[in-house]
């Protein structure tokens, strides 16, 4: 509760003042140049809907306005590697960047003017095209009655989801396990998410004989998956 309160206060203060520092806020040209460096991380602090309407390539997403979501997602971002942050016009990213610096992120760079300035400078964005929604009937049809199925509800822009990818890769290489992995893009198939009461992500569901037998949200160890899949 205390952490949430502190984050709320910083959110309010962040829109009023900016923390100074070398290269803490740069224009679109400098921002793009910085993204070419090795080990750079990119964070979009807008909402998931805004992110889906168009974002910078390889960006992760954590909604600064949803303070609990923001704090939960950014803890999976490396504090020692450069972190480039942006929002729509620069206000939210200033608040987020100040909080990140105060919480130990060593190299935080903001995009001055946000993604609007990025677009005005004719820089590339990804996404924006509306993708077809999967229906709940389509989803259910992917779950065969004679197999063990592990469904991963995640997204490429979700830091904890990205953190889980190596674990899922190891599971698939384990010859002692007999299961099928299905990945559902939570940023696209929101109707299925709503029907299954899934939020936040990542969420993992195991089906056996066509029935859901296990569900869990968050970071999960390989050992726990093995226990549930056997």
Backbone as a ProteinNet text record, in pm:
[ID]
protein_1_A
[PRIMARY]
XXXXXXXXXXXXXXXXXXXXXXXXXXXXXXXXXXXXXXXXXXXXXXXXXXXXXXXXXXXXXXXXXXXXXXXXXXXXXXXXXXXXXXXXXXXXXXXXXXXXXXXXXXXXXXXXXXXXXXXXXXXXXXXXXXXXXXXXXXXXXXXXXXXXXXXXXXXXXXXXXXXXXXXXXXXXXXXXXXXXXXXXXXXXXXXXXXXXXXXXXXXXXXXXXXXXXXXXXXXXXXXXXXXXXX
[TERTIARY]
83.5	0	87.3	195.5	286.4	351.1	392.9	456.7	361.6	233.9	134.2	113.6	111.3	92.9	209.2	332.1	450.4	446.5	408.4	400.1	295.4	183	77.1	125.7	199.6	250.9	351.2	436	533.8	466.7	356.8	282.1	228.4	173.8	119.7	231.2	343.2	453.6	522.8	521.1	596.4	553.3	424	375.9	412.7	460.3	489.4	636.7	723.3	864.5	941.4	1055.6	1139.5	1273.7	1321	1451.2	1560	1651.8	1757.2	1864.2	1943.6	2051.8	2100.7	2222.8	2278.3	2195.9	2154.4	2079.5	1952.4	1888.2	1767.5	1647.1	1651.3	1540.8	1599.5	1564.4	1625.1	1517.3	1552.4	1457.2	1451.7	1366	1342.5	1468.9	1548.5	1671	1767.5	1788.1	1880.9	1825.9	1694	1629.1	1649.8	1627.2	1644.5	1789.7	1882	2023.7	2059.3	2003.9	2031.4	1977.9	1867.8	1806.9	1893.5	1989.9	2076.3	2188.3	2206	2311.1	2273.3	2373.4	2342.4	2277.1	2191.2	2128	2029.3	1987.9	1890.1	1752.1	1681.1	1544	1452.3	1333.2	1239.6	1109.9	1057.9	936.1	833.9	717.5	602.7	514.6	492.7	418.3	272.6	224.1	83.3	-2.2	-131.3	-221.6	-200.9	-252.4	-242.1	-313.5	-426.7	-501.1	-420.3	-356.8	-272.4	-154.7	-95.6	17.3	-22.7	-140.8	-187.5	-213.4	-237.9	-265.6	-138.3	-22.5	104.6	212.3	327.5	433.9	570	674.5	810.7	853	923.1	964	1038.2	1004.7	1067.5	1032.2	935.3	898.4	821.2	847.8	766.3	659.9	556.6	449.1	413.9	402.5	356.4	284.7	158.2	72.7	106.1	163.1	203	83.4	-32.6	-150.5	-202.8	-188.5	-225.6	-102.7	-95.1	28.7	69.7	-26.6	6.7	62.1	-1.5	47.9	188.5	210.4	340.7	450.5	429.4	530.2	556.3	450.9	465	544.4	517.8	583.1	728.5	757.1	893.6	994.8	949	1046.3	1118.5	1069.1	1135.6	1228.2	1244.5	1334.2	1468.3	1576.5	1711.5	1745.7	1776.8	1807.2	1942.8	2030.9	2166.1	2181.9	2080.9	2089.2	2012.4	2052.3	1982.2	1833.6	1751.2	1606.4	1552.7	1497.3	1442.1	1290.2	1235.6	1095.8	1020.9	895.3	813.6	666	587.3	441.1	383	270.2	208.2	274	282.9	338.2	451.5	481.1	593.7	561	433.4	397.6	408.4	343.2	346.7	487.3	562.4	697.2	788.5	763.3	842.7	818	691.1	659.7	716.5	702	752.8	905	971	1117.6	1171.8	1108.3	1151.5	1138.7	1026.7	1006.5	1111.6	1139.7	1238.4	1376.6	1415.7	1546.3	1551.1	1443.3	1438.5	1442.2	1405.7	1401.7	1516.4	1624.6	1748	1778.6	1694.3	1724.7	1828.2	1944	2061.5	2067.7	2012.4	2022.3	1884	1810.9	1675	1672.9	1630	1626.2	1482.5	1433.9	1296.5	1292.9	1184.5	1161.1	1083.2	1147.6	1083	968.9	849.8	734.4	663.4	714.9	648.6	642.8	556.7	547.8	488.9	417.3	369	486.1	588.7	707.6	783.4	784.5	848.3	783.4	650.1	578.1	599.8	601.4	623.7	761.1	856	990.7	999.9	883.4	875.4	953.9	951.3	1015.4	915.1	963.5	873	800.8	678.1	601.8	548.8	522.1	464.4	323.7	244.1	107.4	15.8	-103.1	-199.4	-304.1	-267.6	-365.7	-454.3	-583.5	-676.3	-668	-646.9	-635.9	-765	-792.7	-917.3	-917.6	-1028.8	-1044.5	-1073.6	-1013.7	-1048.2	-1175	-1270.7	-1392	-1366	-1450.5	-1435.9	-1457	-1540.4	-1561.1	-1433.4	-1364.8	-1237.2	-1135.1	-1133.3	-1039.5	-1067.6	-1193.2	-1230	-1198.7	-1207.4	-1178.1	-1029.6	-943.8	-799.7	-761.1	-855.4	-826.6	-877.6	-793.4	-838.9	-865.5	-954.3	-994.7	-895.4	-801.4	-712.3	-567.6	-543.3	-406	-398.6	-276.6	-250.6	-207	-276.2	-252.5	-211.8	-104.1	-63.9	-86.6	-172.9	-201.6	-130.8	-57.1	16.3	-54	-116.9	-176.4	-73.7	-10.8	93	101.8	208.3	228.9	376.9	422.6	564.4	604.5	505.2	534.7	522.9	492.6	471.6	599.3	668.9	797.1	793.4	696.4	697.3	668.1	591.9	566.3	696.6	774.8	903.9	996.1	989	1071.5	1039.9	917.1	875.1	915.2	952.2	981.2	1090.1	1203.5	1305.8	1255.4	1168.4	1112	1025.8	943.2	857.7	941.7	1050.3	1140	1200.8	1241	1299.6	1197.1	1074.1	968.6	947.4	948.5	925	1039	1158	1273.3	1281.9	1200.1	1202.7	1128.6	1204	1146	1053.3	1063.5	978.7	837.4	817.6	686	613	485.1	404.2	286.6	305.3	202.3	216.5	114.2	116	104	191.3	188.3	111.4	15.8	-59.5	-38.1	4.3	24.7	-90.1	-149	-257.3	-209.5	-211.8	-168.3	-274.1	-242.5	-339.1	-363.8	-273.4	-293	-388.2	-415.5	-504.1	-638.6	-634.6	-756.5	-822.2	-866.7	-922.7	-1059.4	-1134.2	-1265.9	-1251.2	-1152.7	-1125.8	-1078.7	-993.3	-945.9	-1062.8	-1156.6	-1272.5	-1359.9	-1381.1	-1466.6	-1408.4	-1275.1	-1208.7	-1165.5	-1204.2	-1170.7	-1020.1	-945.7	-799.8	-751.4	-687.4	-623.1	-563	-440.2	-341.6	-270.4	-170	-92.6	51.2	125.2	87.2	-2	-83.8	-166.2	-144.2	-133	-111.3	-224.2	-279.7	-388.5	-349.6	-371.8	-348.1	-482.6	-498.4	-617.3	-575.7	-654.4	-636.4	-772	-775	-900.8	-1006	-958.5	-1049.4	-1099.7	-1055.1	-1103.1	-989.8	-1023	-924.3	-897.5	-768.1	-732.3	-641.4	-586.6	-492.3	-480.4	-467.7	-451.4	-369.1	-276.6	-197.3	-147.4	-137.9	-90.5	47	133	261.4	379.6	490	613.3	604.6	629.6	614.3	741.6	785.7	909.3	886.5	994.1	988.4	940.6	985.9	950.6	800.2	739.4	595.2	518.4	563	499.4	507.6	626.1	645.5	550.5	537.8	447	304.6	261.7	124.1	102.5	207.2	193.5	202.4	264.3	282.2	151.7
-119.8	0	125.3	118.3	231.6	259.5	151.1	168.6	230.4	188.3	242.9	391.2	430.2	570.2	654.5	603.9	676.8	694.1	587.8	593.7	694.6	700.4	795.1	938.4	965.7	1100.3	1139.4	1043.9	1072.2	1095.4	1024.1	1041.8	1184.1	1234.8	1370.7	1472.3	1448.8	1544.3	1540.2	1422.2	1404.3	1494.9	1532.3	1618.1	1763.7	1796.2	1935.9	1968.7	1867.4	1897.1	1783.6	1814.3	1715.5	1707.2	1584	1566.1	1593.6	1679.2	1713.8	1606.2	1604.6	1507.6	1503.9	1455.2	1451.3	1361.4	1417.3	1341.9	1279	1343.7	1286.1	1303.7	1403.2	1426.3	1468.8	1394.3	1420.3	1427.1	1485.1	1493.4	1360.9	1355.3	1230.1	1177.3	1266.8	1224.1	1156.9	1221.5	1166.6	1038.8	1035.9	917.4	798.1	818.6	711.2	664.5	758.5	723.3	637.9	674.5	599.2	457.2	436.7	303.7	203	251.7	161.4	102.6	152.3	101.5	-36.7	-119.9	-253.7	-246.9	-344.7	-361.8	-251.5	-170	-65.3	-127.2	-78	-119.4	-0.7	-28.3	78.2	55.8	160.4	148.1	252.9	205.5	289.8	294.3	413.6	423.7	465	451.2	479	356.3	367.2	254.8	148.4	28.1	-80.8	-44.7	25.8	65.6	164.5	260.9	356.8	285	193	116.2	42.4	-20.5	-98	-10.8	117.6	208	247.1	211	241.3	266.8	199.6	212.4	198.4	234.1	221.1	74.6	29.6	-110.4	-156.7	-276.9	-344.9	-283.5	-193.1	-130.7	-227.7	-218.8	-282.9	-182.1	-229.1	-137.4	-153.7	-41.4	-39.2	93.2	86	204.5	285.1	403.7	487.1	529.5	548.3	592.9	482.4	356.4	242.6	207.8	265.2	261.8	121.8	38	-98.7	-178	-164.6	-233.5	-187	-56.2	-1	-58.4	-52.3	-101.3	-250.3	-326.4	-471	-503.5	-432.4	-465.3	-420.1	-300.7	-249.7	-321.7	-398.2	-468.8	-578.5	-610.5	-709.6	-644.9	-514.3	-442	-421.8	-444.8	-437.7	-293.5	-272.1	-137.6	-86.2	-176.6	-136.6	-105.6	-140.1	-115.1	11.9	79.8	203.1	177.5	269.5	257.4	384.8	370.6	483.4	483	594.5	602.2	706.5	673.6	772.2	752.1	856.1	848.6	917	985	1049.9	1183.8	1271.3	1405.5	1441.1	1355.8	1380.9	1401.5	1421.2	1447.4	1322	1214.1	1090.7	1031.9	1042.9	986	1060.1	1189	1263.5	1210.1	1190.8	1134	995	912.3	775.3	773.4	858.5	861.9	904.7	1002.9	1046.4	932.8	861.1	747.6	639.4	611.1	508.2	546	671	715.4	704.9	746.5	741.4	598.3	502.7	362.9	279.9	347.4	276.5	246.8	293.3	273.6	378.8	333.3	420	509.8	463.9	542.1	553	655.6	674.5	795.3	773.4	879.4	896.3	1020.4	1049.3	1102.9	1071	1125.7	1255.7	1366.7	1497.3	1508	1541.3	1552.8	1422.3	1312.1	1182.9	1127.3	1027.5	962.2	1055.8	1159.6	1259	1328.6	1364.5	1426.9	1327.6	1201.9	1094.8	1082.9	1086.1	1076.2	1200.1	1317.3	1441	1441.8	1370.1	1359.9	1246.3	1188.4	1080.2	955.9	926.1	804.5	688.5	565.4	451.4	407.6	362.5	302.6	167.6	81.2	-49.5	-56.2	-150.2	-166.1	-63.8	-54.6	41.5	-22.5	-132.1	-201.4	-289.7	-278.9	-356.8	-503.7	-590.7	-733.5	-804.4	-913.2	-985.7	-1051.5	-1034.3	-1092.6	-1242.3	-1318.3	-1459	-1468.4	-1548.4	-1567.9	-1673.9	-1679.2	-1782.2	-1920.9	-1929.8	-2058.3	-2101.4	-2005.4	-2035.6	-2085.2	-2019.2	-2057.5	-2199.6	-2228.4	-2361.2	-2470.2	-2436.1	-2533.8	-2570.6	-2485.2	-2513.4	-2608	-2640.2	-2724.2	-2866.2	-2956.6	-3093.3	-3170.7	-3267	-3343	-3452.6	-3483.9	-3597.5	-3557.5	-3428.2	-3382.9	-3291.7	-3279.6	-3181.1	-3052	-2944.7	-2815.8	-2711.7	-2639.3	-2524.5	-2398.9	-2310.3	-2185.9	-2070.8	-1994.6	-1878	-1752.5	-1678.7	-1549.4	-1441.7	-1386.1	-1286	-1190.1	-1111	-1014.7	-979.7	-944.4	-912.4	-784.6	-699	-571.1	-576.9	-693.6	-711	-765.1	-686.9	-731.9	-867.9	-897.5	-1031	-1142.8	-1111.4	-1211.9	-1247.5	-1145.5	-1167	-1247.9	-1220.6	-1291.2	-1440.8	-1477.4	-1617.4	-1696.5	-1631.3	-1702.3	-1808.8	-1781.8	-1886.9	-2009.2	-1987.9	-2100.1	-2186.8	-2123.3	-2197.9	-2272.9	-2210.2	-2276.8	-2402.8	-2394.2	-2510.3	-2622	-2585.6	-2686.2	-2762.1	-2689.6	-2753.5	-2846.5	-2822.3	-2907.2	-3029.8	-3032.1	-3142.9	-3263.1	-3367.1	-3484	-3564.4	-3544.8	-3621	-3564.6	-3444.5	-3380.3	-3397.7	-3424.1	-3441.7	-3344.3	-3230.6	-3127.6	-3041.4	-2964.6	-2870.2	-2729.1	-2639.8	-2500.2	-2416.2	-2339.9	-2246.4	-2106.8	-2014.1	-1875.8	-1789.1	-1711.3	-1619.8	-1477.5	-1394.2	-1255.1	-1176	-1144.3	-1075.3	-931.4	-876.9	-741.4	-733.8	-848.6	-853.5	-916.1	-1032.2	-1111.1	-1077.5	-954.5	-904.1	-963.8	-1006.6	-1066	-1200.4	-1279.2	-1406.3	-1380	-1279.1	-1242.3	-1209.1	-1131.5	-1090.9	-1211.1	-1299.1	-1416.2	-1511.1	-1516.5	-1607.2	-1537.2	-1410	-1332	-1328.1	-1292.6	-1288.8	-1144.6	-1107.2	-977.4	-975	-935.3	-893.9	-1013.3	-985.4	-1090	-1087.3	-1199.5	-1322	-1411.5	-1491.2	-1593.2	-1724.1	-1832.1	-1964.4	-2057.1	-2130.3	-2224.5	-2361.2	-2465.3	-2602.7	-2673.2	-2739.3	-2819.9	-2966.3	-3053.9	-3198.1	-3259.1	-3340.3	-3400	-3293.2	-3179.5	-3072.9	-2985.9	-3012.2	-2938.1	-2856.4	-2735.7	-2655.7	-2717.9	-2744.3	-2807.1	-2719.3	-2613.6	-2528.9	-2395	-2289.4	-2154	-2072.8	-1992.5	-1907	-1785.4	-1672.6	-1547.5	-1513.1	-1455.2	-1404.6	-1490.3	-1471.7	-1545	-1682.8	-1787.5	-1925.2	-2002.5	-2084.2	-2159.6	-2279.5	-2326.1	-2445.6	-2564.8	-2573.4	-2685.9	-2691.3	-2574.5	-2573.1	-2615.7	-2569.9	-2613.6	-2765.8	-2821	-2965.8	-3042.8	-2996.8	-3062.4	-3064.7	-2954.9	-2944.8	-3017.2	-3026.6	-3088.2	-3240.3	-3295.5	-3440.9	-3512.3
0	0	0	80.3	88.6	-46.2	-118	-248	-348.9	-343.8	-435.6	-409.4	-278.8	-242.6	-291.7	-273	-318.6	-469.2	-540.9	-686.4	-730.5	-658.4	-691.9	-676.6	-568.8	-546.3	-653.4	-692.4	-796.6	-930.4	-954.7	-1079.3	-1090	-978.3	-977.5	-997.5	-928.1	-936.1	-1070.9	-1135.4	-1258.4	-1370.3	-1374.2	-1481.7	-1458.9	-1337.9	-1304.6	-1314.9	-1297.2	-1300.5	-1363.9	-1419.6	-1485.8	-1415.8	-1399.3	-1336.6	-1438.5	-1404.6	-1497.8	-1497.4	-1602.3	-1611.6	-1753.9	-1776.2	-1911	-2002.1	-2116.2	-2216.6	-2161.1	-2062.2	-2004.2	-2095.6	-2184.9	-2278.1	-2412	-2519.4	-2649.9	-2757.5	-2872.1	-2982.8	-3058.9	-3159.7	-3232	-3299.7	-3357.1	-3425.5	-3328	-3212.4	-3113.2	-3050.5	-3032.4	-2976.2	-3069.2	-3198.7	-3296.6	-3300.8	-3294.2	-3296.1	-3174.1	-3059.3	-2937.4	-2941.7	-3013.7	-3020.8	-3096	-3172.4	-3249.1	-3163.7	-3042.8	-2954.5	-2900.8	-2866.2	-2813.6	-2675.5	-2648	-2516.2	-2478.5	-2574.5	-2543.7	-2523.3	-2423.2	-2396.4	-2426.3	-2479.9	-2516.4	-2440.3	-2379.7	-2300.1	-2341.7	-2384.6	-2416.9	-2292.4	-2236.3	-2110.3	-2132.4	-2255.8	-2284.6	-2250.9	-2275.5	-2252.4	-2359.8	-2334.1	-2431.6	-2561.6	-2551.3	-2671.4	-2754.6	-2688.2	-2760.1	-2825.2	-2751.7	-2803.9	-2931.1	-2928.5	-3043.8	-3165.3	-3143.4	-3255.2	-3330.5	-3277.7	-3341.8	-3238	-3251.9	-3152.6	-3219.2	-3146.6	-3197	-3190.7	-3291.6	-3302.3	-3176.6	-3132.3	-3017.8	-2882.4	-2880.2	-2752.8	-2664.2	-2533.7	-2432.2	-2389.9	-2318.5	-2280.1	-2133.1	-2062.9	-1924	-1902.4	-1869.7	-1859.2	-1733.3	-1750.8	-1637.2	-1552.4	-1614.4	-1540.1	-1448.1	-1490.4	-1405.6	-1321.9	-1203.8	-1127.3	-1082.8	-1048.8	-1008	-1125.5	-1242.2	-1361.6	-1395.8	-1389.8	-1425.3	-1336.3	-1205	-1110.9	-1128.8	-1158.2	-1176.3	-1302.3	-1410.8	-1537.9	-1543.7	-1493.2	-1510.3	-1422.4	-1324.1	-1240.3	-1318	-1437.7	-1522.3	-1625	-1617.9	-1707.8	-1637.8	-1709.9	-1653.3	-1614.7	-1487.6	-1438.7	-1486.2	-1526.8	-1564.1	-1712.9	-1792.8	-1936.5	-1972.8	-2081.3	-2120.8	-2144.8	-2097.4	-2112.3	-2177	-2297.4	-2372.2	-2355.5	-2309.4	-2266.8	-2349.4	-2384.5	-2455.8	-2425.5	-2452.5	-2442.2	-2566	-2552.2	-2668	-2699	-2597.1	-2620.1	-2524	-2427.1	-2338.1	-2192.1	-2157.5	-2017.5	-1931.3	-1975	-1896.3	-1888.8	-1997.3	-1996.4	-1899.3	-1876.3	-1778.2	-1637.7	-1603.2	-1472.6	-1456.3	-1560.5	-1555.2	-1545.8	-1624	-1624	-1488	-1425.7	-1292.5	-1191.6	-1198.6	-1107.1	-1131.1	-1257.8	-1291	-1238.1	-1256.2	-1205	-1052.8	-988.4	-841.9	-789.4	-874.6	-832.5	-889.4	-926.4	-956.3	-1101.1	-1194.4	-1336.5	-1375.9	-1420.5	-1427.2	-1550.5	-1663.6	-1787.3	-1850.4	-1815.1	-1866.2	-1959.1	-2082	-2183.1	-2230.2	-2232.1	-2274	-2417.1	-2487	-2620.4	-2606	-2635.4	-2625	-2726.7	-2677.2	-2765.5	-2792.5	-2736.4	-2747.8	-2889.1	-2906.8	-3037.5	-3143	-3099.5	-3196	-3264.6	-3186.9	-3244.2	-3332	-3290.2	-3367.7	-3505.9	-3508.8	-3635.8	-3722	-3658.8	-3735.1	-3800.6	-3739	-3795.5	-3897.9	-3932.6	-4032.1	-3991.6	-3862.4	-3812.8	-3819	-3833.5	-3853.8	-3726.5	-3743.5	-3633.6	-3679.6	-3582.9	-3611.4	-3554.5	-3606.7	-3558	-3621.8	-3569.4	-3622.1	-3710.2	-3777.9	-3861.8	-3773.9	-3791.1	-3709.9	-3748.9	-3649.7	-3675.3	-3635.8	-3706.2	-3683.4	-3546.3	-3476	-3343.4	-3351.9	-3262.5	-3248.1	-3163.2	-3205.9	-3126.6	-3020.3	-2919.8	-2816.9	-2877.6	-2981.2	-3050.2	-3122.3	-3185.3	-3251.2	-3149.1	-3034.3	-2928.6	-2880	-2852.6	-2802.4	-2904.1	-3032.5	-3137.4	-3141.5	-3083.8	-3081.3	-2968.1	-2879.5	-2763	-2788.9	-2838.8	-2866.4	-2737.2	-2745.6	-2626.7	-2589.8	-2679.3	-2655.4	-2627.5	-2599.5	-2575.9	-2453.9	-2400.9	-2295.8	-2363.4	-2331.9	-2397.6	-2293.6	-2322.8	-2241.9	-2325.2	-2277.5	-2349.3	-2278.7	-2357.5	-2307.8	-2358.2	-2267.3	-2301.1	-2267.3	-2369.3	-2347.2	-2463.8	-2465.1	-2573	-2580	-2698.8	-2717.9	-2646.5	-2613.4	-2548.8	-2396.8	-2342.5	-2198.3	-2134	-2048.4	-1992	-1923	-1833.6	-1772.3	-1872.2	-1978.3	-2082.6	-2153.9	-2186.6	-2252.2	-2161.2	-2031.7	-1933.1	-1931.6	-1964.3	-1959.6	-2084.1	-2192.3	-2317.4	-2304.3	-2237	-2223.3	-2146.6	-2048.4	-1971.9	-2063	-2144.9	-2237.7	-2341.1	-2385.5	-2481	-2419.6	-2293.4	-2225.2	-2209.4	-2178.8	-2164.4	-2295.1	-2405.9	-2535.2	-2575.6	-2522	-2553.4	-2462.6	-2358.1	-2262.2	-2321.4	-2357.7	-2424.7	-2334.3	-2203.8	-2111.4	-2101.8	-2155.9	-2149.8	-2282.5	-2274.7	-2395.4	-2388.9	-2452.1	-2451.3	-2575.7	-2603	-2714.6	-2659	-2705.4	-2661.7	-2762.8	-2713.6	-2796.5	-2740.4	-2825.6	-2783.3	-2834.5	-2745.6	-2782.3	-2755.4	-2858.1	-2845.2	-2769	-2644.2	-2558.4	-2602.4	-2680.6	-2729.8	-2847.2	-2908.9	-3025.6	-2989.7	-2926	-2905.4	-2771.3	-2762.6	-2636.9	-2604.5	-2705.7	-2679.9	-2608.4	-2649.5	-2581.3	-2438.9	-2423.6	-2290	-2198.1	-2250.3	-2170.8	-2136.2	-2234	-2212.5	-2107.9	-2100.9	-2006.9	-1878	-1863.6	-1743	-1717.9	-1821.6	-1811.7	-1808.4	-1700	-1682.2	-1542.9	-1522	-1622.1	-1684.6	-1766.7	-1832.5	-1780.5	-1799.1	-1868.7	-1783.6	-1852.6	-1788.2	-1863	-1787.5	-1845.9	-1802	-1898.8	-1871	-1926.4	-1847.7	-1893.5	-1908.5	-2023.2	-2050.9	-2063.5	-2003.4	-2020.5	-2052.8	-2157.7	-2204.3	-2234.4	-2286.3	-2325.8	-2212.5	-2088.7	-1972.4	-1909.5	-1865.4	-1793.7	-1657.2	-1628.5	-1500.8	-1415.7	-1475.9	-1401.1	-1470.8	-1389.2	-1442.2	-1343.2	-1397.4	-1309.3	-1385.9	-1314.4	-1372.8	-1317.3	-1403.3	-1356.7	-1397.3	-1325.7	-1351.7	-1285.8	-1364.7	-1317.2	-1348.7	-1255.9	-1274.7	-1366.5	-1426.8	-1510.8	-1429.3	-1304.5	-1219	-1191.5	-1171.4	-1146.6	-1270.9	-1387.6	-1511.7	-1526.2	-1501	-1516.8	-1425.6	-1301.6	-1206.6	-1259.7	-1319.7	-1367.8	-1500.6	-1582.2	-1714	-1710.1	-1608.1	-1601.9	-1566.6
[MASK]
++++++++++++++++++++++++++++++++++++++++++++++++++++++++++++++++++++++++++++++++++++++++++++++++++++++++++++++++++++++++++++++++++++++++++++++++++++++++++++++++++++++++++++++++++++++++++++++++++++++++++++++++++++++++++++++++++++++

